[in-house]
Amino acid sequence: MSDQEFPVFDAGAFDDWAGKYDEDIKAEAGFPFEGFSAVMDEIVERAELQRAGAQPGMQVLDLGTGTGELAARFEALGCVVTGTDFSPEMLRIAREKYPAIVFQFQDLRQPWPVSLPGPFDRIVSAYVFHHFPLGQKIELMDTLCRHLSPDGRIVIGDLSFETAAHLDKARQHYGPAWDEELYWIADETLPVLDQAGFLAEYRQISYCAGVYSITRKQPE
C-alpha cells in the first residue's frame, strides 16, 4: 500500500463486539445496519456468473467476514468459500457456526497472505471498506484484482451514500450518536475508480448502504 497513513482500528474492539454482532446485524433498524439483508442479497446477485447467479465450485473470498453471514450465503450455493478477518473472536464464532467454510486471519492493512494465492472467481465484502480513505480503497481494489481469475469480479456492500449531501443529512439526523468514519460517497468514488482503470456499477440499497460491482478495464 502507499505512504498514506494506515487507518487505526483495533481488532480488540471487534473481539468485544463479536458476541453481540449477530444480534445487531439482524435487528436491521437504523444506522448502520438498515437494510442489511437486502445488502447481502444484492452482493450475491451482483456476483452472478453468466446471468445465472453464483455457481457451484466458484472460488469466493469474503474479506472481513465477521461471523460468516455473507460467506455462508455463497457456501449454500455450492461455492468454495474462504472467509478472512482480523478479529480472532469473530473468526472463532464463524468457525463454530459454519464448520464447512475455511476461515483464516487476514489484516487488510498488511501484505497479502501467501496462504491466499487465488485466483478467486469473486472477491466479496460487507461493511468493511468504510474504515479506509478513498485512496486506500482504490489501492486495495488494485491488490484484489491481482488475485482474481480473468473473468473475476469484486463485489462490495458497505456504508455508502449517493452524494455528500445524503451523507450530511444522515449525520445531522443522528447527531451525537453518529460515528464519523470514511464512508463511501458514490458520485465521488465512481469517477475515481474510472480514472484508476476500473469499471464500476453502484446501487443504493438503503439510505446508508449500497453495493459496488468492480472489474478491471480490459486493454483496448
Short mmCIF file of the C-alpha atoms (twelve columns), coordinates in Angstrom:
data_MODEL
# 
_entry.id   MODEL 
# 
loop_
_atom_site.group_PDB 
_atom_site.id 
_atom_site.type_symbol 
_atom_site.label_atom_id 
_atom_site.label_alt_id 
_atom_site.label_comp_id 
_atom_site.label_asym_id 
_atom_site.label_seq_id 
_atom_site.Cartn_x 
_atom_site.Cartn_y 
_atom_site.Cartn_z 
_atom_site.pdbx_PDB_model_num 
ATOM 1   C CA . MET A 1   0.000   0.000   0.000   1 
ATOM 2   C CA . SER A 2   1.078   3.625   -0.408  1 
ATOM 3   C CA . ASP A 3   2.658   6.021   2.024   1 
ATOM 4   C CA . GLN A 4   -0.772  7.121   3.224   1 
ATOM 5   C CA . GLU A 5   -1.131  6.530   6.936   1 
ATOM 6   C CA . PHE A 6   -2.975  3.336   7.752   1 
ATOM 7   C CA . PRO A 7   -6.315  3.825   9.472   1 
ATOM 8   C CA . VAL A 8   -6.223  2.953   13.151  1 
ATOM 9   C CA . PHE A 9   -8.830  0.480   14.302  1 
ATOM 10  C CA . ASP A 10  -8.259  -2.151  16.929  1 
ATOM 11  C CA . ALA A 11  -9.130  -5.808  16.486  1 
ATOM 12  C CA . GLY A 12  -9.842  -5.889  20.215  1 
ATOM 13  C CA . ALA A 13  -12.899 -3.689  19.727  1 
ATOM 14  C CA . PHE A 14  -14.264 -6.185  17.206  1 
ATOM 15  C CA . ASP A 15  -13.443 -9.069  19.549  1 
ATOM 16  C CA . ASP A 16  -15.531 -7.323  22.204  1 
ATOM 17  C CA . TRP A 17  -18.369 -6.836  19.718  1 
ATOM 18  C CA . ALA A 18  -18.322 -10.390 18.363  1 
ATOM 19  C CA . GLY A 19  -20.719 -11.883 20.911  1 
ATOM 20  C CA . LYS A 20  -23.401 -9.305  20.070  1 
ATOM 21  C CA . TYR A 21  -22.646 -8.866  16.388  1 
ATOM 22  C CA . ASP A 22  -25.253 -11.279 15.015  1 
ATOM 23  C CA . GLU A 23  -27.946 -9.688  17.159  1 
ATOM 24  C CA . ASP A 24  -27.019 -6.222  15.891  1 
ATOM 25  C CA . ILE A 25  -26.952 -7.075  12.191  1 
ATOM 26  C CA . LYS A 26  -30.241 -8.963  12.344  1 
ATOM 27  C CA . ALA A 27  -32.052 -6.075  14.009  1 
ATOM 28  C CA . GLU A 28  -31.685 -4.078  10.750  1 
ATOM 29  C CA . ALA A 29  -33.017 -0.970  12.477  1 
ATOM 30  C CA . GLY A 30  -31.424 2.409   11.889  1 
ATOM 31  C CA . PHE A 31  -27.793 3.218   11.316  1 
ATOM 32  C CA . PRO A 32  -25.591 1.368   10.396  1 
ATOM 33  C CA . PHE A 33  -27.428 -1.879  9.569   1 
ATOM 34  C CA . GLU A 34  -30.638 -0.602  7.991   1 
ATOM 35  C CA . GLY A 35  -31.387 -2.930  5.088   1 
ATOM 36  C CA . PHE A 36  -28.652 -5.425  5.998   1 
ATOM 37  C CA . SER A 37  -30.390 -8.459  4.448   1 
ATOM 38  C CA . ALA A 38  -31.108 -6.560  1.231   1 
ATOM 39  C CA . VAL A 39  -27.434 -5.586  1.004   1 
ATOM 40  C CA . MET A 40  -26.413 -9.241  1.412   1 
ATOM 41  C CA . ASP A 41  -28.919 -10.287 -1.263  1 
ATOM 42  C CA . GLU A 42  -27.582 -7.652  -3.666  1 
ATOM 43  C CA . ILE A 43  -23.979 -8.762  -3.135  1 
ATOM 44  C CA . VAL A 44  -24.914 -12.333 -4.065  1 
ATOM 45  C CA . GLU A 45  -26.923 -11.141 -7.071  1 
ATOM 46  C CA . ARG A 46  -24.086 -8.906  -8.283  1 
ATOM 47  C CA . ALA A 47  -21.751 -11.894 -8.081  1 
ATOM 48  C CA . GLU A 48  -23.708 -13.503 -10.918 1 
ATOM 49  C CA . LEU A 49  -21.876 -15.638 -13.456 1 
ATOM 50  C CA . GLN A 50  -23.332 -15.702 -16.960 1 
ATOM 51  C CA . ARG A 51  -26.582 -14.286 -15.554 1 
ATOM 52  C CA . ALA A 52  -27.169 -17.447 -13.586 1 
ATOM 53  C CA . GLY A 53  -26.023 -16.402 -10.142 1 
ATOM 54  C CA . ALA A 54  -23.094 -17.703 -8.174  1 
ATOM 55  C CA . GLN A 55  -22.188 -21.143 -9.491  1 
ATOM 56  C CA . PRO A 56  -21.256 -24.335 -7.613  1 
ATOM 57  C CA . GLY A 57  -17.496 -24.656 -7.496  1 
ATOM 58  C CA . MET A 58  -16.802 -20.923 -7.822  1 
ATOM 59  C CA . GLN A 59  -13.877 -19.813 -5.672  1 
ATOM 60  C CA . VAL A 60  -15.129 -17.000 -3.442  1 
ATOM 61  C CA . LEU A 61  -13.104 -14.916 -0.994  1 
ATOM 62  C CA . ASP A 62  -15.048 -12.998 1.662   1 
ATOM 63  C CA . LEU A 63  -12.979 -10.194 3.182   1 
ATOM 64  C CA . GLY A 64  -13.827 -9.048  6.703   1 
ATOM 65  C CA . THR A 65  -16.151 -11.984 7.098   1 
ATOM 66  C CA . GLY A 66  -17.112 -11.229 10.705  1 
ATOM 67  C CA . THR A 67  -19.230 -14.107 11.977  1 
ATOM 68  C CA . GLY A 68  -19.556 -15.553 8.461   1 
ATOM 69  C CA . GLU A 69  -23.016 -14.422 7.343   1 
ATOM 70  C CA . LEU A 70  -22.032 -13.462 3.794   1 
ATOM 71  C CA . ALA A 71  -19.654 -16.397 3.392   1 
ATOM 72  C CA . ALA A 72  -22.472 -18.759 4.375   1 
ATOM 73  C CA . ARG A 73  -24.715 -17.447 1.605   1 
ATOM 74  C CA . PHE A 74  -22.134 -18.404 -1.008  1 
ATOM 75  C CA . GLU A 75  -21.351 -21.737 0.643   1 
ATOM 76  C CA . ALA A 76  -25.064 -22.601 0.484   1 
ATOM 77  C CA . LEU A 77  -24.900 -22.067 -3.303  1 
ATOM 78  C CA . GLY A 78  -22.117 -24.647 -3.615  1 
ATOM 79  C CA . CYS A 79  -19.247 -22.183 -3.885  1 
ATOM 80  C CA . VAL A 80  -15.844 -22.925 -2.397  1 
ATOM 81  C CA . VAL A 81  -15.541 -20.147 0.161   1 
ATOM 82  C CA . THR A 82  -12.704 -18.694 2.192   1 
ATOM 83  C CA . GLY A 83  -13.562 -16.071 4.782   1 
ATOM 84  C CA . THR A 84  -10.961 -13.790 6.346   1 
ATOM 85  C CA . ASP A 85  -10.975 -11.368 9.250   1 
ATOM 86  C CA . PHE A 86  -8.543  -9.678  11.633  1 
ATOM 87  C CA . SER A 87  -10.642 -10.365 14.747  1 
ATOM 88  C CA . PRO A 88  -9.805  -13.728 16.356  1 
ATOM 89  C CA . GLU A 89  -13.101 -13.769 18.226  1 
ATOM 90  C CA . MET A 90  -15.159 -13.104 15.099  1 
ATOM 91  C CA . LEU A 91  -13.288 -15.948 13.399  1 
ATOM 92  C CA . ARG A 92  -13.882 -18.274 16.342  1 
ATOM 93  C CA . ILE A 93  -17.636 -17.689 16.178  1 
ATOM 94  C CA . ALA A 94  -17.679 -18.044 12.382  1 
ATOM 95  C CA . ARG A 95  -15.906 -21.406 12.586  1 
ATOM 96  C CA . GLU A 96  -18.383 -22.651 15.173  1 
ATOM 97  C CA . LYS A 97  -21.368 -21.567 13.075  1 
ATOM 98  C CA . TYR A 98  -20.082 -22.730 9.691   1 
ATOM 99  C CA . PRO A 99  -17.545 -25.553 10.092  1 
ATOM 100 C CA . ALA A 100 -17.597 -26.376 6.365   1 
ATOM 101 C CA . ILE A 101 -16.143 -22.960 5.453   1 
ATOM 102 C CA . VAL A 102 -12.433 -22.183 5.654   1 
ATOM 103 C CA . PHE A 103 -11.808 -19.113 7.827   1 
ATOM 104 C CA . GLN A 104 -8.420  -17.558 8.346   1 
ATOM 105 C CA . PHE A 105 -6.761  -14.455 9.713   1 
ATOM 106 C CA . GLN A 106 -6.094  -11.502 7.421   1 
ATOM 107 C CA . ASP A 107 -5.491  -7.830  8.167   1 
ATOM 108 C CA . LEU A 108 -6.101  -5.783  5.027   1 
ATOM 109 C CA . ARG A 109 -3.548  -3.230  6.219   1 
ATOM 110 C CA . GLN A 110 -0.821  -5.863  5.944   1 
ATOM 111 C CA . PRO A 111 0.767   -7.532  2.869   1 
ATOM 112 C CA . TRP A 112 -1.340  -10.135 1.125   1 
ATOM 113 C CA . PRO A 113 -1.036  -13.530 2.883   1 
ATOM 114 C CA . VAL A 114 0.798   -16.253 0.965   1 
ATOM 115 C CA . SER A 115 -1.949  -18.592 2.166   1 
ATOM 116 C CA . LEU A 116 -4.420  -16.773 -0.147  1 
ATOM 117 C CA . PRO A 117 -2.859  -17.171 -3.579  1 
ATOM 118 C CA . GLY A 118 -6.102  -17.375 -5.549  1 
ATOM 119 C CA . PRO A 119 -7.122  -16.823 -8.175  1 
ATOM 120 C CA . PHE A 120 -10.665 -16.217 -6.953  1 
ATOM 121 C CA . ASP A 121 -13.722 -16.023 -9.175  1 
ATOM 122 C CA . ARG A 122 -15.308 -13.498 -6.844  1 
ATOM 123 C CA . ILE A 123 -13.945 -11.384 -4.023  1 
ATOM 124 C CA . VAL A 124 -16.763 -10.053 -1.862  1 
ATOM 125 C CA . SER A 125 -17.020 -7.989  1.273   1 
ATOM 126 C CA . ALA A 126 -19.646 -6.408  3.504   1 
ATOM 127 C CA . TYR A 127 -19.316 -3.445  5.862   1 
ATOM 128 C CA . VAL A 128 -15.510 -3.328  5.843   1 
ATOM 129 C CA . PHE A 129 -14.037 -0.772  3.448   1 
ATOM 130 C CA . HIS A 130 -15.564 2.299   5.113   1 
ATOM 131 C CA . HIS A 131 -12.612 2.060   7.501   1 
ATOM 132 C CA . PHE A 132 -10.238 3.136   4.685   1 
ATOM 133 C CA . PRO A 133 -9.845  6.529   2.972   1 
ATOM 134 C CA . LEU A 134 -10.762 6.651   -0.703  1 
ATOM 135 C CA . GLY A 135 -7.168  6.485   -1.940  1 
ATOM 136 C CA . GLN A 136 -6.547  3.306   0.015   1 
ATOM 137 C CA . LYS A 137 -9.869  1.856   -1.128  1 
ATOM 138 C CA . ILE A 138 -8.647  2.258   -4.702  1 
ATOM 139 C CA . GLU A 139 -5.256  0.740   -3.903  1 
ATOM 140 C CA . LEU A 140 -6.944  -2.206  -2.255  1 
ATOM 141 C CA . MET A 141 -9.071  -2.738  -5.377  1 
ATOM 142 C CA . ASP A 142 -5.853  -2.898  -7.378  1 
ATOM 143 C CA . THR A 143 -4.446  -5.513  -4.995  1 
ATOM 144 C CA . LEU A 144 -7.633  -7.558  -5.116  1 
ATOM 145 C CA . CYS A 145 -7.632  -7.572  -8.918  1 
ATOM 146 C CA . ARG A 146 -4.248  -9.280  -8.866  1 
ATOM 147 C CA . HIS A 147 -5.909  -12.227 -7.102  1 
ATOM 148 C CA . LEU A 148 -8.932  -12.513 -9.392  1 
ATOM 149 C CA . SER A 149 -9.452  -15.005 -12.191 1 
ATOM 150 C CA . PRO A 150 -9.608  -13.460 -15.702 1 
ATOM 151 C CA . ASP A 151 -13.401 -13.155 -15.516 1 
ATOM 152 C CA . GLY A 152 -13.402 -12.329 -11.825 1 
ATOM 153 C CA . ARG A 153 -15.265 -9.556  -10.074 1 
ATOM 154 C CA . ILE A 154 -15.148 -7.639  -6.805  1 
ATOM 155 C CA . VAL A 155 -18.494 -7.024  -5.105  1 
ATOM 156 C CA . ILE A 156 -18.609 -4.781  -2.056  1 
ATOM 157 C CA . GLY A 157 -21.572 -3.886  0.116   1 
ATOM 158 C CA . ASP A 158 -20.855 -1.131  2.593   1 
ATOM 159 C CA . LEU A 159 -21.919 2.040   4.309   1 
ATOM 160 C CA . SER A 160 -22.253 4.343   1.330   1 
ATOM 161 C CA . PHE A 161 -24.203 7.394   0.238   1 
ATOM 162 C CA . GLU A 162 -25.135 8.620   -3.219  1 
ATOM 163 C CA . THR A 163 -23.819 12.135  -2.555  1 
ATOM 164 C CA . ALA A 164 -22.124 14.124  0.181   1 
ATOM 165 C CA . ALA A 165 -25.469 15.834  0.791   1 
ATOM 166 C CA . HIS A 166 -27.098 12.471  1.559   1 
ATOM 167 C CA . LEU A 167 -24.285 11.664  3.985   1 
ATOM 168 C CA . ASP A 168 -24.631 15.042  5.672   1 
ATOM 169 C CA . LYS A 169 -28.383 14.554  6.047   1 
ATOM 170 C CA . ALA A 170 -27.796 11.248  7.848   1 
ATOM 171 C CA . ARG A 171 -25.079 12.833  10.004  1 
ATOM 172 C CA . GLN A 172 -27.414 15.603  11.111  1 
ATOM 173 C CA . HIS A 173 -30.253 13.163  11.774  1 
ATOM 174 C CA . TYR A 174 -28.202 11.014  14.149  1 
ATOM 175 C CA . GLY A 175 -26.413 13.879  15.872  1 
ATOM 176 C CA . PRO A 176 -24.278 12.719  18.838  1 
ATOM 177 C CA . ALA A 177 -24.998 9.055   18.000  1 
ATOM 178 C CA . TRP A 178 -23.238 9.406   14.628  1 
ATOM 179 C CA . ASP A 179 -19.916 7.608   14.133  1 
ATOM 180 C CA . GLU A 180 -17.639 9.593   11.840  1 
ATOM 181 C CA . GLU A 181 -15.871 7.140   9.547   1 
ATOM 182 C CA . LEU A 182 -14.607 7.036   5.971   1 
ATOM 183 C CA . TYR A 183 -17.900 6.273   4.273   1 
ATOM 184 C CA . TRP A 184 -18.190 5.836   0.519   1 
ATOM 185 C CA . ILE A 185 -19.779 8.657   -1.478  1 
ATOM 186 C CA . ALA A 186 -20.814 7.169   -4.805  1 
ATOM 187 C CA . ASP A 187 -20.714 10.263  -7.000  1 
ATOM 188 C CA . GLU A 188 -17.166 10.946  -5.818  1 
ATOM 189 C CA . THR A 189 -15.969 7.332   -5.844  1 
ATOM 190 C CA . LEU A 190 -17.158 6.220   -9.283  1 
ATOM 191 C CA . PRO A 191 -15.135 8.802   -11.276 1 
ATOM 192 C CA . VAL A 192 -12.016 7.986   -9.238  1 
ATOM 193 C CA . LEU A 193 -12.456 4.280   -9.922  1 
ATOM 194 C CA . ASP A 194 -12.893 5.036   -13.628 1 
ATOM 195 C CA . GLN A 195 -9.714  7.131   -13.737 1 
ATOM 196 C CA . ALA A 196 -7.843  4.349   -11.930 1 
ATOM 197 C CA . GLY A 197 -8.777  1.830   -14.637 1 
ATOM 198 C CA . PHE A 198 -11.830 0.137   -13.148 1 
ATOM 199 C CA . LEU A 199 -15.337 -0.458  -14.420 1 
ATOM 200 C CA . ALA A 200 -17.765 0.049   -11.550 1 
ATOM 201 C CA . GLU A 201 -21.517 -0.070  -11.063 1 
ATOM 202 C CA . TYR A 202 -23.322 1.102   -7.951  1 
ATOM 203 C CA . ARG A 203 -26.758 0.585   -6.450  1 
ATOM 204 C CA . GLN A 204 -28.057 2.324   -3.335  1 
ATOM 205 C CA . ILE A 205 -29.907 -0.204  -1.172  1 
ATOM 206 C CA . SER A 206 -30.874 1.681   1.987   1 
ATOM 207 C CA . TYR A 207 -30.392 5.313   2.938   1 
ATOM 208 C CA . CYS A 208 -26.955 4.420   4.344   1 
ATOM 209 C CA . ALA A 209 -25.702 1.403   2.375   1 
ATOM 210 C CA . GLY A 210 -25.076 0.369   -1.194  1 
ATOM 211 C CA . VAL A 211 -23.301 -2.197  -3.336  1 
ATOM 212 C CA . TYR A 212 -20.396 -1.705  -5.763  1 
ATOM 213 C CA . SER A 213 -19.538 -4.190  -8.525  1 
ATOM 214 C CA . ILE A 214 -15.981 -3.642  -9.748  1 
ATOM 215 C CA . THR A 215 -13.850 -5.129  -12.515 1 
ATOM 216 C CA . ARG A 216 -10.595 -4.101  -14.144 1 
ATOM 217 C CA . LYS A 217 -10.940 -2.412  -17.564 1 
ATOM 218 C CA . GLN A 218 -9.667  -4.527  -20.430 1 
ATOM 219 C CA . PRO A 219 -6.833  -3.090  -22.536 1 
ATOM 220 C CA . GLU A 220 -8.052  -1.572  -25.792 1 
# 
